[in-house]
């Protein structure tokens, strides 16, 4: 259902975010990563997408790909004043450096 909605409303960030989350939770990692990438391409300040994209990359065994996503997400969080998301993404960056 979400796929149909996104196909009809490709710029709806909330729907695309929901679709990406469903894909990630359903084990469709590659498709989820593509949806997160498309989402931030269309809406660079949809901060939550960066964090979930990075987490999906980390879970899929690609932590090196998560670092640039987190850097862009932190910049987005700063632009939008989302200090909570910024702190969480900084924490993920720290975990990447430790791991």
C-alpha positions as CSV (number, residue, x, y, z in Angstrom):
1,X,0.0,0.0,0.0
2,X,2.8,2.4,0.9
3,X,4.6,1.6,-2.3
4,X,1.5,2.5,-4.3
5,X,1.1,5.8,-2.4
6,X,4.8,6.7,-2.9
7,X,4.5,5.9,-6.6
8,X,1.5,8.3,-6.9
9,X,3.1,10.9,-4.5
10,X,6.8,10.6,-5.0
11,X,7.6,13.8,-3.1
12,X,5.7,12.9,0.0
13,X,8.6,12.6,2.5
14,X,6.5,11.1,5.3
15,X,5.2,8.3,3.1
16,X,8.6,7.6,1.6
17,X,10.1,7.5,5.2
18,X,7.4,5.0,6.3
19,X,8.1,2.9,3.2
20,X,11.8,2.8,3.9
21,X,11.2,1.9,7.5
22,X,8.9,-0.9,6.5
23,X,11.4,-2.2,4.0
24,X,14.2,-2.1,6.6
25,X,12.1,-3.8,9.2
26,X,11.1,-6.4,6.7
27,X,14.6,-7.3,5.8
28,X,14.6,-5.5,2.4
29,X,17.8,-3.7,3.2
30,X,18.9,-2.7,-0.3
31,X,15.4,-1.4,-1.1
32,X,15.3,0.5,2.2
33,X,18.7,2.1,1.5
34,X,17.5,3.2,-1.9
35,X,14.4,4.7,-0.4
36,X,16.3,6.6,2.3
37,X,18.7,7.9,-0.3
38,X,15.9,9.1,-2.6
39,X,14.1,10.7,0.4
40,X,17.1,12.8,1.4
41,X,17.7,13.7,-2.2
42,X,14.2,15.1,-2.4
43,X,14.2,16.5,1.1
44,X,17.7,17.1,2.4
45,X,16.4,18.3,5.8
46,X,14.3,15.2,6.6
47,X,16.8,14.6,9.4
48,X,15.3,11.3,10.8
49,X,16.0,9.7,7.4
50,X,19.7,10.1,7.8
51,X,19.7,8.4,11.2
52,X,17.6,5.5,10.1
53,X,19.6,5.1,6.9
54,X,22.8,5.0,8.8
55,X,21.4,2.5,11.3
56,X,20.2,0.3,8.4
57,X,23.7,0.5,6.8
58,X,25.3,-0.5,10.1
59,X,23.0,-3.4,10.6
60,X,23.6,-4.6,7.1
61,X,27.3,-4.8,7.8
62,X,28.3,-1.6,6.0
63,X,29.4,0.8,8.8
64,X,31.9,2.5,6.5
65,X,29.0,3.6,4.3
66,X,27.2,5.0,7.4
67,X,29.8,7.6,8.2
68,X,29.1,10.0,5.3
69,X,25.4,9.5,5.9
70,X,25.8,10.5,9.5
71,X,27.9,13.5,8.6
72,X,25.1,14.8,6.3
73,X,22.5,14.0,8.9
74,X,24.4,15.9,11.6
75,X,24.6,18.9,9.2
76,X,20.8,18.6,8.5
77,X,20.1,18.4,12.3
78,X,22.2,21.6,12.8
79,X,20.3,23.4,10.0
80,X,16.9,22.4,11.4
81,X,17.8,22.9,15.1
82,X,17.1,19.2,15.9
83,X,19.5,18.8,18.8
84,X,18.1,15.5,19.8
85,X,18.8,13.9,16.4
86,X,22.2,15.6,16.3
87,X,23.2,14.0,19.6
88,X,22.0,10.6,18.6
89,X,23.9,10.7,15.3
90,X,27.0,11.9,17.1
91,X,26.6,9.0,19.4
92,X,26.4,6.6,16.4
93,X,29.6,8.2,15.0
94,X,31.3,7.6,18.3
95,X,30.3,4.0,18.2
96,X,31.6,3.6,14.7
97,X,35.0,5.0,15.8
98,X,35.1,2.6,18.8
99,X,33.9,-0.4,16.8
